[in-house]
Amino acid sequence: RETTSAIHFAMVSALAGECFSHLVERKPEIFVTPEYPTVKDVLENRIELVQFVKNAGLLHDLGKLGKSNLINLHFRRITDLEFERIKFHVILGHDIACEIPKAAPFKDIILGHHKYYDGTMGYPADCLFNDSPYKTYIDLITICDCVDTSTDYRGRNYARRKTFDDIF
């Protein structure tokens, strides 16, 4: 739909895959899920899990399919009303994923990728993911989304680019 969005999805996917590959070697226990209930399962299936994480990066903003691309094409800061419209993309994406069997495994990640790791801030306000078996995956996509968004100076005309030092 939009070149800048496609690049963003690809960047989040690539960042998440790289981060996962490094983290799984050092802390495989944080990636245990009902599908992979032991560290041994995680390590034996790390290639499949890397693909899962990359796919999560590609799908994290699925709900933006229902948003006007005019917001992303502005050459000014977005208004409060526009920001409220953008925040709805996580709910819409979650709902779309629930209807598509191949996307359904990503529904928690799609819904939770704008929530702070401790649940205190972010959106949607009424969703808590601290007990989700995919909490680490949600946090990984959130971090990769933030890094790409913060350092992007071509596709986000309504924000100022930050350096890696700024975001760290």
C-alpha positions as CSV (number, residue, x, y, z in Angstrom):
1,R,0.0,0.0,0.0
2,E,2.7,2.4,0.9
3,T,6.4,2.0,0.2
4,T,7.4,3.5,3.6
5,S,5.1,1.1,5.5
6,A,6.5,-1.9,3.5
7,I,10.0,-0.8,4.4
8,H,9.1,-0.4,8.0
9,F,7.5,-3.9,8.2
10,A,10.7,-5.4,6.6
11,M,13.0,-3.5,8.9
12,V,11.1,-4.6,12.0
13,S,11.1,-8.1,10.7
14,A,14.9,-8.1,10.0
15,L,15.7,-6.4,13.4
16,A,13.5,-8.9,15.3
17,G,15.1,-11.9,13.5
18,E,18.6,-10.7,14.3
19,C,17.8,-9.8,17.9
20,F,16.1,-13.2,18.4
21,S,19.0,-15.1,16.9
22,H,21.4,-13.5,19.4
23,L,19.1,-13.7,22.4
24,V,18.1,-17.3,21.9
25,E,21.7,-18.4,22.2
26,R,22.1,-16.6,25.6
27,K,18.7,-16.8,27.2
28,P,16.6,-19.5,25.4
29,E,14.4,-19.8,28.5
30,I,12.7,-16.5,27.8
31,F,11.3,-17.8,24.6
32,V,9.4,-20.8,26.1
33,T,5.8,-20.9,25.0
34,P,3.0,-23.5,25.2
35,E,4.1,-24.7,21.7
36,Y,7.7,-24.9,22.8
37,P,7.4,-25.7,26.5
38,T,11.1,-26.4,27.3
39,V,14.4,-24.8,26.6
40,K,15.4,-27.9,24.6
41,D,12.3,-27.4,22.4
42,V,13.2,-23.7,21.9
43,L,16.8,-24.6,20.9
44,E,15.8,-27.5,18.7
45,N,13.3,-25.3,16.8
46,R,15.2,-22.0,16.7
47,I,15.1,-21.8,12.9
48,E,11.3,-22.1,13.0
49,L,11.1,-19.6,15.8
50,V,13.3,-17.1,13.9
51,Q,10.8,-17.3,11.1
52,F,7.9,-16.8,13.6
53,V,9.6,-13.7,14.9
54,K,10.3,-12.4,11.4
55,N,6.7,-13.0,10.5
56,A,5.6,-11.2,13.6
57,G,7.6,-8.2,12.5
58,L,5.9,-8.3,9.1
59,L,2.5,-8.5,10.6
60,H,2.8,-6.2,13.7
61,D,1.1,-3.3,12.0
62,L,-1.5,-5.4,10.1
63,G,-4.3,-3.1,11.3
64,K,-2.8,-0.2,9.4
65,L,-4.5,-1.8,6.3
66,G,-7.6,-0.1,7.6
67,K,-6.1,3.4,8.1
68,S,-5.8,6.2,5.7
69,N,-2.4,6.6,4.3
70,L,-2.8,10.4,4.4
71,I,-1.7,10.4,8.0
72,N,1.6,8.8,7.1
73,L,2.1,11.2,4.2
74,H,1.7,14.4,6.2
75,F,4.6,16.9,6.3
76,R,3.6,18.1,9.8
77,R,3.1,16.7,13.2
78,I,-0.1,14.7,13.5
79,T,-3.0,16.0,15.4
80,D,-4.4,14.4,18.6
81,L,-7.4,13.1,16.6
82,E,-5.1,11.6,14.0
83,F,-3.1,9.9,16.8
84,E,-6.3,8.5,18.2
85,R,-7.1,7.0,14.8
86,I,-3.6,5.5,14.5
87,K,-3.9,3.9,18.0
88,F,-6.9,1.9,16.8
89,H,-4.6,-0.1,14.3
90,V,-3.6,-2.6,17.1
91,I,-7.2,-3.5,17.7
92,L,-8.1,-3.7,14.1
93,G,-5.0,-5.8,13.4
94,H,-5.8,-8.2,16.2
95,D,-9.3,-8.6,14.9
96,I,-8.1,-9.3,11.4
97,A,-5.5,-11.8,12.7
98,C,-8.2,-13.7,14.6
99,E,-10.1,-14.2,11.4
100,I,-7.1,-15.6,9.4
101,P,-5.8,-18.9,10.7
102,K,-2.2,-18.3,9.5
103,A,-2.1,-14.9,11.2
104,A,-3.9,-15.9,14.4
105,P,-0.7,-17.0,16.2
106,F,0.4,-13.3,16.0
107,K,-2.7,-11.8,17.5
108,D,-1.2,-11.0,21.0
109,I,1.9,-9.5,19.4
110,I,-0.2,-7.3,17.1
111,L,-2.4,-6.1,19.9
112,G,0.4,-5.6,22.4
113,H,3.3,-4.1,20.5
114,H,2.5,-0.5,21.7
115,K,2.3,-1.4,25.4
116,Y,5.1,-0.7,27.7
117,Y,7.0,-3.7,29.0
118,D,5.5,-3.2,32.5
119,G,2.0,-2.4,31.2
120,T,1.9,1.0,32.8
121,M,1.7,3.0,29.6
122,G,1.0,2.6,25.9
123,Y,-2.1,1.3,24.2
124,P,-4.6,-0.2,24.2
125,A,-5.0,1.0,27.8
126,D,-7.3,-1.9,28.9
127,C,-5.0,-4.7,27.7
128,L,-2.4,-6.3,29.9
129,F,0.1,-8.8,28.6
130,N,2.3,-9.6,31.6
131,D,0.8,-13.1,31.8
132,S,0.9,-13.8,28.1
133,P,3.1,-16.7,27.2
134,Y,4.2,-14.5,24.3
135,K,5.3,-11.6,26.5
136,T,8.9,-11.8,25.4
137,Y,7.9,-11.9,21.8
138,I,5.6,-8.9,22.2
139,D,8.5,-7.0,23.9
140,L,10.9,-7.9,21.2
141,I,8.7,-6.6,18.4
142,T,7.9,-3.5,20.5
143,I,11.6,-2.7,20.8
144,C,12.3,-3.4,17.1
145,D,9.3,-1.3,16.1
146,C,10.6,1.6,18.3
147,V,14.1,1.4,17.0
148,D,13.0,1.5,13.4
149,T,10.4,4.2,14.0
150,S,12.8,6.4,16.0
151,T,15.7,6.2,13.5
152,D,13.6,6.6,10.3
153,Y,13.9,10.0,8.7
154,R,12.4,9.2,5.3
155,G,9.1,7.6,6.0
156,R,7.9,9.6,9.0
157,N,7.6,13.1,8.0
158,Y,5.7,14.0,11.2
159,A,8.6,13.1,13.5
160,R,12.2,14.0,13.9
161,R,14.8,11.3,13.5
162,K,16.8,10.2,16.5
163,T,20.3,8.7,16.5
164,F,21.0,5.3,18.0
165,D,22.7,7.1,20.9
166,D,19.5,9.1,21.5
167,I,17.3,6.1,21.7
168,F,19.7,4.0,23.8
